[in-house]
Amino acid sequence: MLHVNDLTYRIGHRLLLDHATVALPDGAKVGLVGPNGAGKTTLFRLIAGEMGAETGSIGLPKNARIGQVAQEAPAGPETLMEVVLKADREREALLAEAETAHDPHRIAEIHTRLADIESHSAEARAGSILAGLGFDTEAQQRPCSSFSGGWRMRVALAATLFARPDLLLLDEPTNYLDLEGTLWLETYVSRYPYTVIVISHDRDLLNRAVDTIVHLDQGKLMLYRGGYDSFNRQRRERQALQLKLKAKQDDQRKHMQAFVDRFRFKASKARQAQSRLKMLEKMEPIVALADNTIVPFHFPPPAKAAPPPIVQMEEVSVGYDETPVLSRLNLRIDEDDRIGLLGANGNGKSTLAKLISGRLDPLGGRFKRFHRLDVAYFAQHQLDELKPDQSPYDHVRELMPDATEAQVRARTGALGFIRTKMDTKAGDLSGGEKARLLLGLATFTGANLFILDEPTNHLDIDSREALVQALAEFPGAVILISHDRHLLEASVDRLWLVADGTVTPWEDDMEAYRRSVLENRSGAGPSGAARKGGNGQTAQDRRRASAGRRQQTAHLRKKIKDAESLIESVQKEIREIDAKLSDSSLYDRNPTEAAFLAKERAEAVRSLAKAEEKWLASSAELEEAMAEAD
């Protein structure tokens, strides 16, 4: 399918690709990995033909269609559904031509091709993709201009997926997704019928969605069969021979095991010991990916002890302009809690984080927080709050006005900046370096509670592992919002589900949450009722409630069944017409009949589209009714 042959490309004096070669078969699901700045996005641009290489070539089948997510998010008056449908340019062109074509031969060709590309199911497919990315039926009919930039980027992704190119290139597709959207995308990519290459630092996506890893490092491309963990193991085995990683791994394990053995039965250190046990379980991939160039994160311990609970809520509500977003909050946070927040974007996770951090006041209820609680808060949007003309040294100097230059530089170095980077303007730092600086500034004074809202968007896999390790070492409380499932699983002990206008504990594990999300056709994640398995009802109660819901929604189910019968009937009619039109002699023998059949087919296609619209509308109405009943 794709052959990269002896490719060389450089930017200035920097060699990104050095006679790189790799061959990928048809239908491969490929994860392209490598350090930030290695040239992964540049390789995508070369494959797409947006730039030329110094030497070598890229081979693709003739007429192969390449798809990438648009750099600019759609922002016009068109509805989301219209934007996505227009992404299939062939279908749009054929439908337009079908309205004006007069030649019976051409009309037949148009409708045969429309049938081949499954034009009749286009709206259903587009709706399914949009739903998976978090847009319900109502949102799909709203104009793009009514959504924020992040949501519009989801529309751009939906349009690319809907077009079904022969080669799908996805560059960090989860950066604009929440955990629920990421879980859906994993399944979609794994089932995509054509070739996919995805650049991602999301370990679970690279394990679940791809069957091949291509590693770009030092200008070379190397192919590994299997997912990320398999690649990681093979790569580690090679590194062990050259870098003696096994000895370093053993030393680190002994150090952590000694801490566990010493403190696992001491109440005040139990949480930290458990965190280290988690790290020991995850140790193999972390050590394997360790690189001398990756500087670890370090978060200072709390400067002042805080008595438990550090935060307590009783029937608290919170929102904006006196309008509650979340209510009935009965939550407690202790001084060493590790809590992950689940729930689709827009459900209120960030609102809860702002309440806990003191950025929002409660609208009602009893809210108690330790009066000297030091909260460190990190959110992606804060990257824009860094002063672009000031260096990391300057940012640290503002927090240490009375310190000597040596002391400030030592502290800046502790944040992970070598001397040359200390004096680089923040505006010239990479996304990962900005995130590192902001994390260091947020935790500078030794916080009791660390709140991280999507901290990994600009971090590569090695840096994410360094963050996992730093969180395991941090003795204070942590609240984590992330679409990176690996980070959640390795860093938190408790899960809270933000859904249905409130927050409740999720008593199961992340795998159960994944299954629940994928079973929810709206893509919005499970409700609180789904989490509790029926709100604690007995099996008999649940059966009775289910029977009542079936009775109340019987008329909707009948509509759906009638629509399905009509769809099946019209599809059969189209197949019969197609069989007649496939007779090439018909056009010479009886051109009038051929034209009549072509028109009948066009009418049948329109009838099919209407029937599918009714099916979609009734299905959405049924889902809504079932959700309300739950």
N, C-alpha and C positions, 0 to 999 in steps of 0.2 A: 504493500500500500504506500508506504513512505520510506524513501531511501535518502539519508543524509550522507553524502559522499565527500570525504576529504575537505570538509568545510573549514575555512579560515576567515576570521573577522576580528578586526581590532578597532578600538576607539582611541585615536591619538597614538600614544606609545603603549597603550594597554592592550594586551592580547586576550580577547575573550574566548575565542574558539581557535584551537590549534590543530588543524587537520583532523577535525572531529568527524567520526563516522558511526552510523547506527542504522539498522533496518528494522522496520516495524511491520508486522503482518496486518492484513485486513481484520477489522473488528477488535483490534487490541485496545485495552483500557490501560493507559500509560500514565504513571505519575512521574513528572519531571522534577527532580529535586536537586538541591545544591545550595551552597552558601549564598546569602544575600549579596548581590553584585556580581555573581558568577557569570551572568549572561543569559539567564533562562528566558526573560522577556525578549531579549534581542534575538534569540533563536526562534521564538514564535514569529517575530516580524520577518525574519528571513524565510521561514516556511510559508508565510502568507504572501510573500512577494513584495513586501513593503520596502525592502532595501536589498541591495545586492551584496554578495560575499566577495571577499578578496580572492579566494580560490575555492574550488570545489563546486558542487551542485546539489540541488534538492530534486529528487524524482518523485512524481505523483502520477497516478493514472490520468489519462486524458479526460478532460471535462469534470474532474473531481471538484466538488464544491467544498470550500473551506469556510468555516463559521467561527467568528470571534464575537465576544460581547462588545458592543459599541462603547467607545470611550466617553461619549456624551450621552447622558440619560435623556430619554424622550420627555419633552416638557410642553407639548402642544395641547390643543383642545380635543384631540382624539381620545376615545375611551381606551382603557387598557386592552380590551378585547380587540379593538380595531388595530391598535399598534402591533399586537402579537400576530394577528391574522395577516397583516401586510408583510410580515417578515418572510413569508413563503412567496417569493416574487414570481415563481413559475405559476403557482396557483392563481395569483392576482392577475397575471397577464392572460392566462387561459380564460378566466371568467370574463375579463373585459373583452377579449376577442370573441367569445361565444355570443356576446350581445349583438355583435355587428356582422359576424360571418354569414355568408350566403351559400358558399360552395358546399354541397352535401358531403363531399369527401373530407374537406377540412373540418366541417362540423363534427363528423364522426370521429376524426382523429382527436379533436379537442376533448370530446367527452370520454373517449377511451383513455386518454392521458389523465384526465381528471379522476377517473375511476382508479387508475393505476396508483396515483399518489394519494388516494383515499381522501379526496376533497370533501366528500359527504360528511366525514367525521371531524372536519377541521375545527369547528367551534367546540366540539366536545373535548378534543385534544388540547386546544388552547386553554379552555376552562380548567381542565385537570392540572395543567402545568402551573397556571396562575394560582389555583387553590393550593397546590403543594408549596408554593413560595409565599403563602400567607394572605392571598387576596380572596375574600369570599365573593359570592355571586353579585352582591350589591356593589362591592368595590370594583369589580371587573367592568362595570358599566360607567364608572366615574372617569372624568378626563384626567390625563396624566398630570396636567398642571396643578391639580389639587393635592398632589402627593409631594412629600419632601424628597430631597435628592437621593437619600439612601433607598427609599421605597421605589423611586423611579429606576434606580440601577437594577433592582429586582425585575422590573418590567423589561429592561434591556436584556437581562439574562433569560427571562421567559421567552422573548422573541427569538433569541439565538437557539434555544433548545427546540422551539416549535419548528424552526426552519429545517431541522434534521439534516445538517450538512454531512457529507461523506467523511470529513475530517473536522472534528469539533475541538477547538483550542480554548481552554478555560484557564485564565490567569487569576489565581486567588479568588475563585468564585464565591467563597464563603465570607469574604470580608464585609459584605452588606447583609448577611443573613444572620438570623438568630439560631439558637440550637435546633429548634424545630425545623426550620428551613434547611439547615445543614443535614439533618437526619434524612429528610425527604430527598435531598440532592444525592446523597450517597446511594440510595436505592435506584434513583433515576439513571445515574451515570453507569452503575453496574449492569443495568438492563438495556442501555442504549445500543441500537442495532448496528452502529457503525463505529469507526475508530475515534477514540477520545484521547487527547493529551491534556493533562491537568497539572498546572503549577499550584502547589499547595503546601502549607506547613502544618496542615491538620492531619495528625497521625492516624486517627480513626478513619477519615475519608480515604487516606492512602492505603489503609488495610482492607477496608470493606468494598471500595468501588473499583480498584484497579487490580490487574493481574500481572503487571510489568512495571518495574521501576527503571527509569533512565537517570543515571547520576551524572550531573555536569560539574566537574571539578578540575581546576587548573587547565581549562581549555579542552578537556577530553570528555567524550561521552561513553559511558559504560552501561550496558544493559544487564539487568538482573530479573530473573523470573520470580513471580510472586509479589506479595504486598510489601509494605514498608518494613514490617518486622523481619520478614525474610531477607530483604535487602540489607537491613541493618546488621543481621547476624552474619551474613556473608562478608560484608564490608569489615565488620569487627574482626573476623577471623584473619583477614588480610592485614589489618592494622596491627593485630597482636604480634605478628612476626617482626614488624619493623619498629613499633613504638613501645613494645613491652607493656601493653595496656593491662595484661592480666595481673601483673604485680601491683600496679596502681589501683586496680579494682579491689584486690584482696585487702590492701591497706585501708581503703575507704570503708569497705564492709566491716572490717574489724573495729574501726573507730565507731561506727554507728551501732554495731552490735554491742559494744562495750557500754555505750550509753543506755541502750535498751535493757541490757542485763542489770544495770545498776539502778535504773529508775522505773522500770515498768510497773513495780508494785508500790510505788510511792504516789499517793493521791495527787499531790501538787504537780507532779511531772508526768502523770499518766498520759495526758493528751499528747505531750511532746514525744513520749516514747512510742505511742501509737503512730504518730506521724513518721517517725523514723522507721518503724516496721513497714509502713506503706512504701517508704523509700527503698527499703531493702528488697521488697517484692518487685519494685520497678527498676532496680539497680542495673540490671543487665543492659537494657537499651540506653540508659542515661550515660553509663560509663563508655559504652561503645561509641556514642556520638560525641563524647567529649573531645574537644580540640584545644590545643594550647592557645589558640587565638580567641577562644570564648571566655570572656571574663565573667566570673560568677556574680550574681546579684547578692547584696547583703542588706538586710533590713534590721536596723538597730532594735534591741529589745525595748519594751516600754520603759520610759524614764521614771514613771510613777506607777506603783501598784494600784489596781482598781478592785474594790470588793465586789463580789457577785451579788446580784446580777448587774452587769454594766448598763443594760437596757432592759426595760420591762414595759409591756403595753397591755392595757386592759380595755377592750371595746374601743380601740382607737380608730379614728377615721382620718384620712389625709387626702389632699387634692389641691386644686388650683381654683382661685376665684370663688371660694366657698362651695365648689362642686367636688364632692368626694370621688376620687379614683379608686381608693381602697377603703374598706370599712370592716368592722368586726375583727380588728386585729388584736389577737391575744397571744403575744409572743414574748420570749425571754432569750436574752443573749448573755452568756457567761464569759469570763475573762479569757478562756482558751478555746472557745467554740470555733469550729470550721464549718461554715454553712454555705451551700451552693443554692442559688436561686434559679428555679426552673419556670418556664412559661413563655408564651410567644411574645414578641415585641409588641408594645402597645397595651399589654396587660397590667403594667405598673411596677415592673422590677426596679427601674431607675427611680421612680417616685418613692418606693420603699427605701432605697439606698439614700436618697436625699433626706428623708425623714430621720433615719437613723443617724446620719452624719450631722444633722442640725441645719441643713440647707433649706429644709421645709418645716414649718410648724404644724402640729396636728390641728385638725378642725374640731375634734371632739374626743372624748374618752380620757383615760388616765395614762399619761405617758411619763415615765421616770427614766432619767439617764444620770449616771454618776457625774456630779457637777464638775469634776476635774478630768473628765474623759477626754483623751487626746485621740482624735479620729483622723486617720490618713485616708484621703479619697482620691482615687485615680479613675478618670474616664477619658475615652478616646478624644472627645471634643476639646479636652484641655490641652492637647498638643498645640492648638492654635493660640493658646494663651502664653506660650513661651515667647520671650522677647527676641525677635529674629536677629537683631543687631548685637545681642549680647551672647557671649560664649558661655559654656558650662562653668568656667571659672567665675565669670561675672555673676551668674545666677547663685552660685554657692557663696560668693563674697557678700551678697545682700543678706544672707542668713547668718553670716559670721563677721559682722562689721568690725569687731575689735580684735580679730585674729590676725596673726602674721601671715605673710604671703605663703610661707612654707606650710603653715597649718591649713590654709585654704586649699592649696594645691594637693596636700595629702588627702584631704577630705574629698576633693573632686576626683582624685585617682581612685579612692575607695568606691566611688559610684560606678567605676568601670571605664574611665576615660584616660587614655595614655596622654603623655605631655603634649603631643602635637594636636590631639583632639580637644584638649582643655581650652585652647584658645581659638577654636573654630566657631564662627558665628552659628547660633542655633538654627538660623534659616538655611544654612548649608549642611546641616547634619542630615543623615538618612532617617527614615521613619523609625527604624529600630533604635537608633541612637537617641532620637527625641523621646521615645517611650522610656528608655533607660534613664535619661535625665529626669523626666517627670516622675518616674517611680522613686528615684532617689530623693528628689525634693519633697515629695509627698510624705515620705517616711523619715524625713531628716531629723525630727526632734524626738523620735522614739515613741511611736503611737501605741495605744492600748488596743485599738481596733483598726484594721486595714480593710477598706472597701475597694474592690477592683471591679470596674465595669468594662468588660471586653478589653483586657490588657494585652492580648496577644496578636492583634491585627497586623502589627508591623514587626513582629518577632519571628525569626526563623526557627526551625525545629530545635536546633541546639540551644538557642536562647530560651525557648519555651521550657526545655528540660532544666535549664539553669534556674528559671523562675519557680518551677515545681520544687526544686531542691531548697531554694531560699525560703519558700513558704513553709516547707516542712521544718526548717530550722527556726522560723519565727515563733517566739513563745506567746505572742498575743492572740487576739481573736481575728478571724478572717471571714469576710463575706465576699463571695465570688459570683459574678455574673459573666458567663462565657459561652460561646458556641463551640469551644474546644472541649470535647467530651473527655479526652485524655487528661487534660488539666483538671477538670472537675473530679474525675475518678481518683486521681492521685493526690488531691489536695484537700478534699472536704470529708467530713464525717457525717454531716446531716444535710438533708435536702428539704427545701421549702418550695411549694408550688404556688406561684402567683397566678391565679385564675379566678374567673367568676366574681371579680371585684373584691377578693379577699386573699389571705395567705394562710395556707395550711401545710402541715408537715406531709412530705411524700415518704411513706413508710417503706416503699420498695426500693430497688436499685436502679441504676441508669439503664440497664438492658430492658427492664420492665417499662421504663419511661419511653425508651425508643420504640418498643412494640406498640405502646399506647398511642404515640404520636402517629406512627405509620398506619394504624387502624382508623385514625380519625380522618375522614375524607376531606374535611375542610382545611387540613394542614395547620390548624391553629393550636394544636396540642390538646392534651386531655383536660377535662374539666375536673373540678374538685370531686364531683360524684364518681367519675371514672376512677380517680385515685383511691377512693375508699371502697370501691367494689360494691357500691349500692348503699352508701351511708350507713353501714353497719346493719343493714336489714338481713333477715334470715332468707334462705333460699326460697321458701314458700312466699314470703312477702314480695321478693323480687319477681317471682313468676306472676303473681297477681298484678303487680304494677305493670309488668311487661304486657300482660293480656289487656289491661286497661288502655295502654298506649296504642296497642294494635287496633283496638276497637275505635278509638278516637281518630286514628289516621287511616282508617279503611278506605275513605273516599280518595285520599291522595295515592294510596297504593294501587287503587283501581285505575286512576289516571295514568300512572306510570306503566301499568300492565298494558293498558289500551295503546299507549304511545309505543311501547315495545312491539306490540303486534303489528301496528301500522308500519313501523320502521322495517320490520322483517318482511312485510308484504311488498313495500315499495322497493326494497333491496332486491327481492326476487324478480319484480317487474323489470328493474334496470338490468339485471343479469340476462333476462330473456331478450331484451332489446339489444344488448351488447352482442349476444350470440348471433342475432340476425344481421347486425351491422358488420360483424366480423367477416361475413361472406363478401369478398371483394367483387364478385360478379354482380352483386345486387346493384351497384352504382351504374353499371353499364346496362344491365337488363331492365331496371325499373328505377331511374333516378328520383322520380316523384315519391315512390314509397320510401326510398332511402332518406329523403328530406323529411318526410312525415315522421319516420321513426326517430330521426335525430331530434326533432322538435318534441316528440313525446318523451324522449329521454331527458331533455332539458326540463320539461315540466315535472317529470318524476324526481329529478334531482332537487328541484325547488320544494316539492312536497316532502321529500326526505329531510331537507334542512328544517322545514317548519315542524315536522314531527320530532326531530331531535331537540329543537328549541323547547317544545312542550315537555319533552322528557326531562331536559335539564331543569326547567322551571319547577316542575312538579317534584323532582328529586331534591332540589334545594329547599322547597317548601316543606317537604317531609323531614329533611334533616333539621330544619329550623324548629319544627313542631316537636321532634324527638328531643332536641336540646332543651327546649323550654320545659318539656315534661320531666326531664332529668333534673 
